[in-house]
Amino acid sequence: MAKETTSPSGMKKTLGLTGVTVNAMALIAPGAFLWITFQIQAANNGGATDMWTGIVAALVVAFLTAIAFSELARRYPEAGAGGSYYFAEKAFLDRDEPRHQRFARIAKFLTGWAAHLFYWVYPGVMVAMMATLVTYILGQFDVNLSIYYQILIAVVFSVLVGFIAVRGITGSTNVAIVINVIQLVSLIGFSVMAVMFRMQNPLHATQWAHPVGTSIVFPHSLTAMLFQSTIAILILVGFESSTSLAGEAKNPKRDIPRGVILSLVIQGLFAYLIEYFAANYAVCEKLVYVAADGSKLTGMDAAAASGAPIGDLTRLIGDAMFGGNGFVFMIVIAFTVALAVLGTTLAAMNTAVRVSFAMAQDKEMPSMLGALHGKHATPHIGVWILVAVSAILGSIGVINVTALTGITLASNIGTFVLYGLICGLTFVTFVGRSEFHSVKHAAIPLLGLLGNIGLLVGVVFIGLTTPGVSSDATQMALWITGGWGVVSVVYLVWNSRVQQKSIIPSVGV
């Protein structure tokens, strides 16, 4: 076993390539998001058949962004817990001319602001999802939980994740390894059974969502594919989280860039494309949802109406393929989804507090967020503050669907802004340098920048122009984004006066 060392920040260097990769994989969590987002994707009237191609389009943008992150991680292995925040500052400080260096602080402020909007809201969304999932599972046993018990689940789950996070990244990594193995095995099992269900057709279905398999992998409408991609990009985020683990990686220059790409390849290119193909392949008129008014929906319409369409599909497949034991099959899959949500929440929390830790060390956030636990060397105060924030956001999410959607969209806005900034900063970092590569450092990041801007505009525009929950939730997300922006600017101005630092110096740095 390699000797454990300590980074200059005080964090323990314990992670190899496997540890770096599985922590990022846990945040992507295909098992969790297939269950959570399939209903939203199916509800796109006239565009549900482009679900798989939408993921492919989103993967293109994700890989463009991942390459930008990996190139910055390779150039700045000393980034520590700062990740994207550190990259933003160095992109300008490493320029030769003072007129470029003077933008270093404002660049890292914008990046840190977006990273916090993404990472600090995201765990609260997953906490609400866990409470909803537990409620669904217990409901299958005729145990109906009131809203107060759902809030209690959200609070308890937040505390549980915080306890694991405080224990250190080694414990979190071990949890992530177990969860990823269980999740991938269950997804492969589900995918195989879904394909066999279609091929053997034990229920003699006649109306399939896709008449043939090739219908899944070829786009039917460019507009529908692009809309699906604005949803699909949300299930792919997390590959970049490994860049915040450089302070705990044994060989960050080698392993962080590899971890960024590997996590997206395994979870995005492999797991998502297989499971979404299988799920779409199995949807037929035998998938039924009975509405409150007694009306019956089938196929993709049923998937769009059900709160857990993958659970319903799993039960249908299990009943047909396992002699009426679909309920047991569904419960097993639901349990693995719960584990995936745990892994996602833990990975998001670990990433969030490490970005805050780096900013606190840089005196750009309150100093208490930079305090390390005496035994575990983790930013424990930041963890427990985030636990409280997640519990509050999760509790709001289980009370009101519009609120949960609004919180989710706010996190997504932070994601697109962060990803776009990193793509742009990659060009700024390498242009004019001897190692500049026209493809890796210009074409790829600039295409990634355009892709993220396009998806951001698409999400907001579609949300505001779709009446009902989508419109209200999008407005709420914009208010949250604007509110967080105001708070951040006020703190930046106040903190600059206290430290007597210029936000954008007139000359030099």
SEVO-847917 format. One record per residue: residue in three letters; x, y, z of N, C-alpha, C, O in turn. Coordinates in steps of 0.1 Angstrom, whole numbers, plus 2048, in hexadecimal, padded with zeros to 3 digits. Layout:
REM SEVO-847917
ALAXYZXYZXYZXYZ/...
This chain:
REM SEVO-847917
MET8087F480080080080080980C80081380D808/ALA8068167F880D8227F780C82A80480282A80B/LYS81783180781883881380F84581280F84B808/GLU80784781D7FE85381D80685F82080E860829/THR80486A81880B87681980088181C7F487F81B/THR80588D81E7FC8988218008A481780B8A7815/SER7F58AA8127F78B58097FA8C28107F88C281D/PRO7FF8CC80A8018D98117F58DF8187F68E6821/SER7E98DB8137DD8E08197D98D98267D18DE82D/GLY7E08CE8287DD8C68347D58BA8317D38B283A/MET7D08B88257C88AD8227D18A181F7DC8A381A/LYS7CC8958227D48898207D38848127C988380C/LYS7DF88180C7E087C7FE7DE86C7FE7E8865801/THR7D28687FB7CF8597FC7CA8547EF7C98487EE/LEU7C685C7E67BF8577DA7C88547CE7D185C7CA/GLY7C68487C87CC8457BB7C28487B07B884E7B2/LEU7C58427A47BC8447997AE83E79C7A4845798/THR7AE8337A27A182D7A57988357AE78D8387AC/GLY79F83A7B97978437C27928507BC7878547BE/VAL79B8567B47978627AD78B8607A47818677A3/THR78C85579C78285279277484E79976A853794/VAL7748457A37688417A876084C7B075484C7B0/ASN7688557B57618617BC7598697B174E86E7B4/ALA75F86B7A675887279B74D86A79574286F792/MET74F85D79474585478F73985479872D853793/ALA73B8557A57308557AF7278617AD71B8607AF/LEU72C86C7A87258787A671C87779A71187D799/ILE72187078F71986F78370E865785703868781/ALA71085A78C7068517906FB84D7866EF852788/PRO6FD84577C6F38427726E783B7786DC83C773/GLY6E98337826DE82B7886D483578E6C883278D/ALA6D983F7956D084979B6C88517916BC853792/PHE6CF8567876C985F77E6C08587736B785F76E/LEU6C384C7706B98457676AB84476E6A1847768/TRP6AB84177B69F84078369984E78468C850783/ILE6A185878769C86678A69786D77E68D87477F/THR69F86D77369C87676869486F75C690877753/PHE69286275C68B85C75167D86274F679863743/GLN67686575966986A75866A87875166187B748/ILE67388075567488E74F67888C740672894738/GLN68088373D68488172F67887B72667687F71B/ALA67187272D66586C72665A87772465287571B/ALA65A88172C64F88A72C65089572164789D71F/ASN65B89471A65D89E70F6558997036598916FB/ASN64989F70263F89B6F864589C6EA64A8A76E6/GLY6458916E364A8916D565988F6D465F88E6C9/GLY6608906E066E88F6DF6748836E86808826E9/ALA66B87B6EE6708716F76788666EF6818606F5/THR6758646E267C85A6DB68B85E6D86938566D3/ASP68E86B6DB69C8706D96A48706E66AE8786E7/MET69F8696F06A68696FD6B48646FC6BD86B701/TRP6B78596F56C58546F46CE85D6EC6D985F6F0/THR6C98626E16D186B6D86D48786E06DE87E6DD/GLY6CA87C6E86CD8886F06D88866FA6E08906FC/ILE6D987A6FF6E58777086F28777006FC87C705/VAL6F28726F46FE8736EC7028816EA70E8846EB/ALA6F988A6E66FC8986E470189E6F170B8A66F0/ALA6FB89B6FC7008A170970E89B70C7168A2711/LEU71188F70871E88970B729890703734892708/VAL7258956F772F89C6EF7338A96F773F8AC6F8/VAL7298B06FC72C8BC7037348B971073E8C0714/ALA7308AE7177378AA7237458A672174E8AA728/PHE74889F71675689B71375E8A770F76A8A8713/LEU7588B17087608BD7057648C471176F8C9713/THR75A8C571B75D8CB7287678C37307708C9736/ALA7668B673076F8AD73777D8AF7337868AF73B/ILE77F8B072678D8B27207928BF72579E8BF729/ALA78A8C972678F8D672B7938D573A79E8DA73D/PHE78B8CE74278E8CC75079B8C47517A48C7759/SER79D8BA7497A88B174B7B58B87467C08B674C/GLU7B48C173C7C08C87387C58D27437D18D4745/LEU7BB8D97497BE8E27547C48DA7607CD8DF767/ALA7BE8CE7637C38C676E7D18C176C7D98C0775/ARG7D48BE75F7E28BA75C7EC8C575D7F78C3762/ARG7E88D175A7F18DD75B7F38E17697FD8E676D/TYR7E88E07717E98E577F7E68DA7897DB8DA790/PRO7EF8D078B7ED8C57947ED8C97A37E98C27AB/GLU7F28D67A57F38DB7B37E68E27B77E58E87C1/ALA7DB8E07AF7CF8E77B27C88E47BF7C18EC7C5/GLY7CC8D87C57C68D57D27B78D37D17B28CD7C8/ALA7B08D87DB7A28D77DC79B8E27D378F8E17D1/GLY7A28EB7CE79C8F67C77968F27B978C8F87B6/GLY79D8E97B27978E57A57958F079C79E8F8799/SER7898F27977858FC78E78890A79378C91378B/TYR78690C7A07899197A679891D7A479B9297A1/TYR7A09147A77AF9167A57B29187977BB921793/PHE7AC91078E7AF91277F7AC92077B7B4925773/ALA7A192577F79D93277B7A793D77E7AA946776/GLU7AD93C78A7B794678E7C49457877C994E782/LYS7C89387857D593677F7D59397707DF93D76A/ALA7C993876A7C893B75B7CC9497587D294C74E/PHE7CA9527627CE9607607DB9637677E396B761/LEU7DE95E7737EA96177A7F695C772801962773/ASP7F595276A80094C76380395375680D95074F/ARG7FB95D7537FE96574780996F74A80B973755/ASP81197274081C97B74281998A74482099174B/GLU80E98E73E80B99C73F8029A074B7F899974D/PRO8059AA7527FD9AE75E7EE9B175A7E59AF762/ARG7EC9B674E7DE9B974A7D59AD7497C99AE74A/HIS7DC9A17487D49957487D398F7567C998A75A/GLN7DE99175E7DE98C76C7D49927757CF98C77E/ARG7D099F7727C79A677A7B99A077B7B19A4783/PHE7B69977717A99917717A898477879E97D778/ALA7B398077F7B39737867A99727917A2968792/ARG7A797D79979E97C7A479097B7A07889747A5/ILE78C98479677E98479277B97678B76F97278B/ALA78597178478296477D780959787777950786/LYS78895879278594E79C7799517A47729477A9/PHE77595D7A67689607AC75C95B7A47549547AA/LEU75C95D79775195878F75194978F74694378F/THR75D94378E75D93478E75992F79B75192579C/GLY75D9347A67599307B374A9327B67449297BC/TRP74593D7B17379407B272F9357AB7259307B1/ALA73293279F72B92779772D91A79D72391279E/ALA7399177A273B90A7A87339087B572E8FD7B7/HIS7319127BD7299117C971A9107C57139087CC/LEU7169177BB7089167B77059077B26FA9027B5/PHE70E9017AC70D8F37A870E8EA7B37058E27B6/TYR71A8EA7BA71D8DF7C47158E07D17128D67D7/TRP7128ED7D670C8EE7E36FD8EC7E26F68E97EC/VAL6F78ED7D66E98EB7D46E68DC7D16DC8D67D5/TYR6EF8D67C96ED8C97C46EB8BE7CF6E28B67CD/PRO6F28BE7DA6F08B47E46E28B57EA6DB8AB7ED/GLY6DC8C17EB6CE8C37F06C48BC7E76BA8B77EB/VAL6C78BD7DA6BE8B77D06BE8A87D26B48A17D1/MET6CA8A27D46CB8947D56C588F7E26C08847E3/VAL6C68977ED6C08947F96B08937F76AA8897FD/ALA6AB89C7F069C89B7ED69988F7E568F8897E7/MET6A288C7DC69F8807D36A08737DC69886A7DA/MET6A98737E66A98677EE69C8667F769785B7F8/ALA6988717FC68B87080468086C7FB677864800/THR67F8707EF67586C7E667685D7E266C8567E1/LEU6828597E068484B7DD6808417E867A8377E6/VAL6848457F468183D80067283D80266C832805/THR66B8487FF65C84980065683F7F664C8397F9/TYR65C83F7EA6578367DF6588287E364F8207E2/ILE6648247E86668167EC65D8127F76578077F6/LEU65C81A80165381680C64481680863C80E80D/GLY64181E7FE63381E7F96308117F262480D7F1/GLN63A80A7ED6377FD7E76347F27F162E7E87EE/PHE6377F67FE6337ED8096277F28106247EF81B/ASP6207FC80961480280F61780A81C60E80C824/VAL62381081C62781982762882782163182A81A/ASN61E82F82461D83C81E62284682861D848833/LEU62D84E82563385782E62D86582C62B86A820/SER62B86C83762687A83663288383263D87E832/ILE62F88F82F63A89882B64489A83665089D834/TYR63F89984364889C84E65389084F65E893852/TYR64E88484C65887984D66287A84166D876842/GLN65D87F83666688182A67188C82D67C88A829/ILE66D8968346768A083968089A84268C89D842/LEU67B89184B68488B85568F88284E69A882851/ILE68A87B84369387383B69E87C8356AA878835/ALA69A8878306A38908296AE8958336BA896830/VAL6AA89883F6B389D84A6BD89284E6C989484F/VAL6B78868516BF87B8556C987784A6D587484D/PHE6C587783E6CE8738336D987D8316E487982F/SER6D688A8336E08948326EB89283D6F789383A/VAL6E788F8496F088D8546F8880851704880854/LEU6F287684C6FA86A84970586C83F710868841/VAL70187383470B87782A71687F83072287D82D/GLY71388983871D89283F72688A84873288C848/PHE72188084F72987885873487084F73F86F853/ILE73086B84473986383B74386D83674F86A835/ALA73F87983174888382B75288883575E88A832/VAL74F88A84275888F84C76388484F76E888853/ARG75F87884D76986D85077586D84777F86784A/GLY77487483C77F87583377C86F825773867823/ILE78587381B78386E80E78586080C78085A802/THR78E85981479084B81378384381678083A80E/GLY77C84782177084082376584381975E83A815/SER76584F81475C85380975F84B7FC7568467F5/THR76C8497F97708417EE76C8327EF76782D7E5/ASN76E82D7FB76A81F7FD75B81D7FA7568137F4/VAL7538277FF7448277FD7418287EE7398217E9/ALA7498317E87468337D97498277D17428237C8/ILE75481F7D57588137CD74D8097CE7498037C4/VAL7488067DB73E7FC7DD7318007D572B7F87CF/ILE72D80D7D77218127D07228117C171880C7BA/ASN72D8147BB72F8147AD72E8067A772980379D/VAL7357FC7AF7347EE7AA7267E97AB7227E37A1/ILE71F7EB7B67117E77B77097ED7AC7007E67A6/GLN70A7FA7AA7028017A07057FC7926FB7FA78B/LEU7117FA78E7147F678070F7E777E70A7E4773/VAL7117DF78870C7D17876FD7D17856F77CA77D/SER6F67D978D6E77D978D6E27DF77F6D87DB77A/LEU6EA7E977A6E67EF76D6E87E67626DF7E5759/ILE6F27DE7626F57D47586EA7C97596E47C574E/GLY6E67C57656DC7BB7676CE7C07616C77B975A/PHE6CB7CD7656BE7D37606BF7D47516B57D174A/SER6CA7D874B6CB7DA73C6C97CD7356C27CC72B/VAL6D07C273A6CF7B57346C07B07346BB7AB72A/MET6BA7B27406AC7AD7416A37B57386997B0733/ALA6A57C273769C7CA72E69D7C67206937C6719/VAL6AA7C471B6AC7BF70D6A57B270B69F7AF701/MET6A77A97146A179B71369279C71368C79470C/PHE68D7A571B67E7A771C6797AB70E66E7A570A/ARG6807B370767B7B86FA67D7AC6F06747AA6E8/MET6887A56F068B79B6E668278F6E867E7896DE/GLN68078B6F567777F6F76687836F766077A6F4/ASN6657906FA6577946FA64E78B7016447866FB/PRO65078870E64777E71563978371663077B718/LEU63679071662979671862279970A61779E70A/HIS6297956FF6237976F261F7A66EF6147A86EA/ALA6287AF6F36267BD6F06267BF6E162D7B96DA/THR61E7C96DD61E7CC6CE6217DB6CB6247DE6C0/GLN6217E36D56247F16D36307F66DC62F7F86E8/TRP63B7F66D56487FA6DC64A8096D964780E6CF/ALA65180F6E365481D6E265D81F6D665D82A6CF/HIS6668166D366F8156C766C8086C066E7FE6C5/PRO6678096B46647FD6AC6707F46AA66F7E86AA/VAL67C7FA6A96887F26A76937F96AF6928046B3/GLY69E7F16B26A97F66BA6B08026B46B480B6BB/THR6B18036A76B880E6A06B081B6A26B68266A1/SER6A381A6A569B8266A76A082E6B369E83A6B4/ILE6A68266BD6AB82D6C96B78356C76B98406CC/VAL6C08306BE6CD8366BC6CE8406B16D98466AE/PHE6C38426A96C384D69F6BA8586A26AE8556A6/PRO6BE8646A16B586F6A46A887069B6A986E68F/HIS69D8746A269187669A68E88469768788868E/SER69388D6A069189B69F69D8A36A56A08A06B1/LEU6A38AC69E6AE8B36A36AA8BB6B06B18BC6B9/THR69E8C26AF6998CA6BA6978C16C769B8C56D2/ALA6918B56C568F8AC6D069C8A76D669D8A66E2/MET6A58A46CD6B289F6D26B98AA6DA6BF8A76E5/LEU6B98B66D66BF8C16DD6B88C46EB6BF8C66F5/PHE6AB8C36EB6A48C46F76A88B97016AA8BC70D/GLN6A88AD6FC6AC8A27056BA8A470A6BD89F715/SER6C38AA7026D18AC7066D28B57126DB8B471A/THR6C88BF7126C88C971D6C58C272B6C98C6735/ILE6BD8B772A6BA8AF7356C68A67386CA8A4744/ALA6CB89F72E6D589572F6E289A7356E989373C/ILE6E68A77326F28AC7376F28AC7466FC8AC74D/LEU6E68AE74C6E48AE75A6E78A17616EB8A176D/ILE6E689675A6E88897606F788575E6FB87B763/LEU6FF88D75770D88A75471689275D72288F75D/VAL71189D76371B8A576B72189D77671B89477C/GLY72D8A177A73489B78574289678174A89378A/PHE74589477475288F77075D898775768894777/GLU75A8A57767648AF7797678AF7887718B678C/SER75F8A87907618A979F76E8A47A47738A87AE/SER77589B79C7828967A078C8A17A079789F7A7/THR78A8AC7997948B779A7958BD7A779F8C47AA/SER78B8BB7B078C8C17BD7938B87C77958BB7D3/LEU7988AC7C279E8A27CA7AE8A27C87B48997CD/ALA7B38AC7C17C18AC7BF7C98AD7CC7D58A87CC/GLY7C48B37D67CB8B47E37CB8A77EA7D38A57F4/GLU7C389D7E67C38907EC7C78857E37C68797E6/ALA7CC8887D77D187F7CD7E087D7CE7E78877D0/LYS7E48707CD7F386E7CF7FA8737C38068787C4/ASN7F58727B77FB8777AB7F187F7A37EC87A798/PRO7EE88B7A77E38937A07E68967927DC89778A/LYS7F289878E7F589C7807F18917767ED89376B/ARG7F388477B7EF8797737E18747747DA87276A/ASP7DC8737817D086D7847C38767837B987177F/ILE7C48837867B988B7857B488D7777A888B774/PRO7BC89076D7B789075F7B188375A7A7883753/ARG7B787875E7B286B75A7A586876079C86375A/GLY7A486C76D79786A77478C87176E78086C76E/VAL78E87D76A78388576477E87E75877287D756/ILE78687A74F78287374277D86574577286273F/LEU78385D74D77F85075077184F756769847752/SER76E85876076185876675685A75C74B85475D/LEU75886375274E86674874D85B73E74285873A/VAL75885473B75884973275083E738747838731/ILE75383A74474C82F74B73E83174E73582974A/GLN73B83C75472D83F75872484574C71984174B/GLY72A84E74472385473A72284C72D718848728/LEU72E84972772F84271A72A83471B72482E712/PHE72E82E72672A81F72871D81D72F714818729/ALA71C82173B71081E74370382473E6F981E73C/TYR70483173C6F78387376F283472A6E6831728/LEU6FB8327206F782E7136F18207136E781E70C/ILE6F781771B6F180A71B6E480A7226DA80471D/GLU6E381072E6D680F7366CB81672F6BF81272F/TYR6CE8227296C38297226BE8227156B3823712/PHE6C881B70F6C48137036BA8087086B0806702/ALA6BE8017126B67F67176A87FA71C69E7F4719/ALA6A880572369B80A72969280E71D68680B71E/ASN69781671468F81A70868A80E70067F80E6FB/TYR6938046FF6907F86F76847F06FD67D7E96F6/ALA6837F170A6797E971166B7EF7136617E9716/VAL66A7FC71165E8047136538007086568006FD/CYS6487FB70D63D7F77046307FA70A62F800715/GLU6257F67046187F97096147F171660A7F471C/LYS61C7E771961A7E072661E7E873261B7E473D/LEU6267F27306297FB73B61D80573D61A80D734/VAL61680374860A80A74A60A813756610810760/TYR60481F7556028287615F482C7615EE831757/VAL5EE82A76D5E082E76F5DF83B7775E483C782/ALA5DA8457705D98537765CF8537815C784A783/ALA5CF85E7895C585F7945B785F7905AE85B797/ASP5B48647835A786477E5A2857778597856773/GLY5AB84D7795A88407745AC83E7655AB832760/SER5B184875E5B58467515C383E7505CB83F759/LYS5C48377455D082E7445D98337395D583672E/LEU5E683473D5F18387335FA82C7315FC82473A/THR5FF82B72560882072261582571C616830717/GLY61F81C71B62C81F71463382B71A63482D726/MET63883371164083F71463784971C63C851724/ASP62A84971962185272062084E72E61F857737/ALA62084173162083D73F62D84074662C844752/ALA63883F73F64584374564585274864B856752/ALA63F85A74063F86874263686C74E638876755/ALA62C86475162286775C626861769623867774/SER62E85676963184F77663C85777D64585C777/GLY63C85678A64685C79265385479265E859796/ALA65284778F65E83E78F65C83578365A829785/PRO65D83977765B83176B66582576A66181A766/ILE67182776E67B81C76E677811778679805776/GLY67181578466C80C78D6618047886607F8789/ASP65880B78164C80477A6517FA76F64C7EF76E/LEU65B7FF7676607F775C6677EA7626667DF75D/THR66F7ED76C6767E277366D7D777866F7CB777/ARG6627DC77E6587D27836517CA77864F7BE779/LEU64E7D176D6487CB7616517C075C64D7B5759/ILE65E7C375A6687BA75566A7AE75E66A7A375A/GLY66B7B176B66D7A777566179D776663791777/ASP6557A277564979977564979076964678476A/ALA64D79575D64D78D75165978375065777874B/MET66578775667177F75467477776067B76D75F/PHE66E77A76C67277377866576D77F66576B78B/GLY65C76977665076277B64876A786644764790/GLY64577678363D77E78C64478579763E78A7A0/ASN65178479765978A7A265F79879F66A79B7A3/GLY65779F79765B7AD79465D7B679F6657BF79F/PHE6557B47A96557BD7B56637BC7BC6697C67BF/VAL6687B07BD6757AE7C46807B47BB6897BA7C0/PHE67F7B27AE6897B77A56897C77A66947CD7A6/MET67D7CD7A667C7DB7A76827E07B46897EA7B4/ILE67F7DA7BF6857DE7CC6947DD7CC69B7E67D2/VAL6997D27C66A87D17C66AE7DD7BE6B87E37C2/ILE6A87E07B26AE7EB7AA6AC7F87B26B58007B2/ALA6A17FA7B869E8067C06A98087CB6AD8137CE/PHE6AC7FD7D16B67FD7DC6C48027D66CB80A7DD/THR6C87FD7CA6D48017C46D48107C06DE8167C1/VAL6C88147BC6C68227B96C982B7C66CF8357C5/ALA6C38267D16C582D7DE6D482E7E16D98397E6/LEU6DB8247DF6EA8247E16F182E7D76FA8357DB/ALA6EC82E7CB6F28387C16EF8467C66F884F7C4/VAL6E38497CB6E08567D06E985A7DB6EE8657DD/LEU6EC8507E46F58527EF7038567EA7098607EF/GLY70884E7E07158517DB71685F7D47208667D5/THR70B8627CC70B86F7C670B87B7D07138847CE/THR70387A7DA7028847E47108867EB7148917EE/LEU71687A7EF72387B7F572D8817ED7358897F1/ALA72E87D7E07388837D77368927D573F89A7D5/ALA7298967D47268A47D272A8AC7DE72F8B77DD/MET7278A77EA72B8AD7F773A8AF7F873F8B97FC/ASN7418A47F57508A47F67558AF7EC75F8B67F0/THR7508B07E07558BA7D77528C87DB75A8D17DB/ALA7468CA7E07418D77E474A8DD7EF74E8E87EE/VAL74C8D57FA7538DB8057628DD8027698E5808/ARG7678D67F87758D77F57788E47ED7828EB7EE/VAL76E8E87E476F8F47DD76E9007E77759097E6/SER7658FE7F17639097FB77090A804774914808/PHE7768FE8077828FD80E78D90580779590D80E/ALA78F9037FA79990A7F37979197F37A09217F4/MET78A91D7F178792C7F17899327FF78D93D800/ALA78692A80978892F81779793181A79C93B820/GLN79F9288157AE9298177B393580F7BD93B813/ASP7AC9388047B09447FC7AA9518027AC95B7FC/LYS7A395080D79C95B81379296180B78F96D80C/GLU78B95980278095E7FA7739597FF76895C7FA/MET77395180A76794D81176A94C82077694D824/PRO76094C82976394C83776D94183B76D936836/SER77694584478193C84877D92F84E78492584D/MET77192E85576D92285B76B91785176C90B854/LEU76891A84476791083A77490A83677590082F/GLY77F91083B78C90A83879290284479E8FF844/ALA78A90084E78F8F885A78F8E98577858E4851/LEU7998E285B79A8D48597988CC86679C8D1870/HIS7928C18647908B887079D8B38757A68AF86D/GLY79F8B38827AC8B08887B08A18857BC89F884/LYS7A78988847AA88A8827A98868737B288086E/HIS79E88A86D79C88685F7A188F8547A088B848/ALA7A589B8587AB8A584F7A18A88447A48A9838/THR7948A98477898AD83E7848BB8427848BE84E/PRO77E8C28387788CF83C76B8CD8437608CF83D/HIS76B8C984F75F8C48567558CF8597498CC859/ILE7598DB85C74F8E685E7478E885173B8EA852/GLY74E8E98467478EA83973E8DF8377338E1831/VAL7428D383A7398C783872C8C98407218C683B/TRP72D8CC84D7218CD8557188D985170C8D8852/ILE71E8E484C7168EF84770E8EA83B7038ED839/LEU7158E383270F8DE8267048D38296FA8D3823/VAL7068CC8346FC8C28386EF8CA83C6E48C6838/ALA6F08D58436E58DD8476DE8E383A6D28E3839/VAL6E68E88316E18EE8256D98E381D6CE8E5817/SER6DF8D781C6D98CC8146CC8C781A6C38C4813/ALA6CC8C78286C08C382F6B58CC82C6A98C882A/ILE6B88D982C6AE8E48296A88E381B69C8E3819/LEU6B28E28126AE8E18046A68D480169C8D47F9/GLY6AB8C98076A48BD8056968BD80A68D8B7805/SER6948C38166878C481C67E8CC8146728C9812/ILE6838D780E67B8DF8056778D77F866B8D87F4/GLY6808CF7F367E8C77E86738BD7E966B8BA7E0/VAL6728B77F56678AC7F765A8B37F96508AC7F7/ILE6598BF7FC64C8C67FF6468CA7F263A8C97F0/ASN64E8CF7E96498D67DD6518D27D065D8D47D0/VAL64A8CC7C66518C87BA6578D37B36628D37AD/THR64F8DE7B26548EA7AB6618EF7B266B8F37AB/ALA6618EF7BF66D8F47C66798EB7C36848F07C1/LEU6778DD7C46828D47C16878D67B36938D67B0/THR67E8D87A96838DB79B68A8E879A6948E8793/GLY6868F27A168D8FF7A169B8FE7A76A49047A2/ILE69C8F67B26A98F47B86B28ED7AF6BE8F07AE/THR6AD8E37A86B58DB79F6BA8E47936C58E3790/LEU6B18EC78E6B58F47836BF8FF7876C890277F/ALA6BE9047936C890D7986D69077996E090D795/SER6D78FA79D6E38F379D6E88F178F6F48F278C/ASN6DF8EE7866E28EB7786E88F87716F18F7769/ILE6E29047756E79107706F69127746FE91676C/GLY6F990F78170691078671090777E71B90A77B/THR70A8FB77B7128F17737168F67657228F6762/PHE70D8FB75E71090075071990C75172290D748/VAL71791575A72092175B72E91C75F738921759/LEU72F91376873D90E76C74490776074F90A75D/TYR73C8FE75A7428F774E7469017437518FF73D/GLY73E90B74074191473674D91C73975691F731/LEU74E92174675A92874A767920749771925744/ILE76691374D77290B74C77790973E78390973B/CYS76D90773577190672777891372278291271B/GLY77291E72577892B72178692D72778F932721/LEU78792973479492B73B79F9217367AB925737/THR79B9167307A590D72A7AC91471F7B891371D/PHE7A591B7167AA92370B7B492E7117BF92F70C/VAL7AF93571B7B79407217C493A7267CE941725/THR7C492F72D7CF9297337DA9257297E692872B/PHE7D691F71E7E091A7157E49227087EE921702/VAL7DB92C7057DE9336F87EB93B6FA7ED941704/GLY7F393B6F08009426F080B93B6F68169406F7/ARG80992F6FC81392770381991C6F98139196EF/SER8259186FD82C90E6F58249016F48248FA6E9/GLU81C8FD6FE8158F16FE8078F26F87FF8E86F8/PHE8048FE6F37F69006ED7F48F66E17FC8F56D8/HIS7E88F06E27E48E76D87D68EC6D27CD8EE6D9/SER7D68EE6C57CB8F46BF7BD8ED6C17B38F26C1/VAL7BE8DF6C27B28D76C47AF8D76D37A48DA6D7/LYS7B88D26DC7B58D06EA7B38DD6F17AB8DE6FB/HIS7BA8E86ED7B98F46F57B29006EE7B190A6F4/ALA7AD8FD6E27A59086DB7989026D678D9066DB/ALA7988F96CD78C8F46C77838ED6D17778F06D1/ILE7888E46D87808DC6E277A8E56ED76E8E46EF/PRO7828ED6F477C8F56FE7729006F9768903700/LEU7759056ED76C90F6E875E9096E375490F6E5/LEU75F8FD6DE7538F56DB74B8F26E873F8F26E8/GLY7538EE6F274D8EB6FF7468F870573B8F770B/LEU74C90370374691070873991270172F916707/LEU7399116F472D9136EC7229096F071690D6F1/GLY7268FD6F271D8F26F57168F570370A8F3704/ASN71E8F970D7188FC71A70F90871A705908721/ILE71391271370B91E7126FE91B70B6F391F70F/GLY6FE9137006F290F6F96E99077026DD909702/LEU6EE8FE70A6E68F57136E08FE71E6D48FC722/LEU6E89087236E391072D6D79197286CC91A72F/VAL6D991F71C6CE9277166C291E7146B7922716/GLY6C591270F6BA90970C6B19057186A5905718/VAL6B89027236B18FE72F6A990A73469D908738/VAL6AE9167356A792173A69B925730690927735/PHE69E92572469392971A68891F71A67C92371A/ILE68B91271A68190871A67990872766D907727/GLY68090A73267990B73F66F917740664915744/LEU67492273B66B92E73C66092E732655934735/THR66192772765692771D64D91B71F643919717/THR65091272964790772B63F90A73764490C742/PRO63190B73662991074162890574C62C8FA74A/GLY62490A75862290176362E90076C63590A76E/VAL6328F477063D8F177964A8F67746528FC77B/SER64C8F37676598F776165C90676166790A765/SER65290E75E65391C75E65692176C65F92A76E/ASP64E91D77564F92178365D91D789663925790/ALA66191178666E90C78B67991478568391778C/THR67991777868391E77268592C777690931779/GLN67993277A67A94078068093F78E688948792/MET67C9357956829337A36919317A26999367AA/ALA6969297986A49267966AB9337936B6935798/LEU6A593C78B6AC9487876AC9527936B6959795/TRP6A295179C6A39597A86AE9547B16B595C7B7/ILE6AF9477B26BA9417BB6C79457B56D09497BD/THR6C99447A86D59477A26D99567A46E49597A8/GLY6CF95F7A26D196D7A46D49707B26DD9787B5/GLY6CD96A7BB6CF96C7CA6DD9687CE6E396F7D6/TRP6E195C7CA6EE9587CD6F99617C77039637CD/GLY6F69667BB70096F7B570197C7BD70C9817BF/VAL6F69817C26F698E7CA6FE98B7D77069947DA/VAL6FB9807DE70297D7EA71197C7E87199817EF/SER7149757DD7239747DA72A9817D77359837DB/VAL72398A7CF7299977CC72A99F7D87359A67DA/VAL72099F7E17219A77ED72C9A27F67349AA7FB/TYR72E9957F77399907FF7469937F9750996800/LEU7479927EC7549967E57589A47E77639A77EA/VAL74E9AD7E67519BB7E97559BE7F775F9C57FA/TRP74D9B88007509BA80F75E9B48127669BA819/ASN7609A880E76D9A18117799A880A7849A9810/SER7779AE7FF7829B67F87859C28017919C6802/ARG77B9C980677E9D480F7859D081C78E9D7820/VAL7819C58227879C182E7969BD82C79F9C1833/GLN7999B68207A69B281D7AE9BD8167BA9BB813/GLN7A79C88127AD9D280A7B39CD7FD7BF9D07FA/LYS7AB9C57F67AF9BF7EA7A69C47DF79A9C67E1/SER7AC9C67D37A49CB7C879E9BF7C17A49B47C0/ILE7919C07BC78B9B67B57929B47A77959A97A3/ILE7949BF7A079B9BF7947A69CA7957A39D6792/PRO7B29C77997BC9D179A7BE9D978E7BD9D4783/SER7C29E57907C59EE7847D19EA77C7D19EB770/VAL7DB9E57837E79E077D7ED9D47857EA9D4791/GLY7F39CB77E7F99C07857EF9B778C7E39B7787/VAL7F39B17967EA9A979F7EB9AE7AD7E49A97B6/
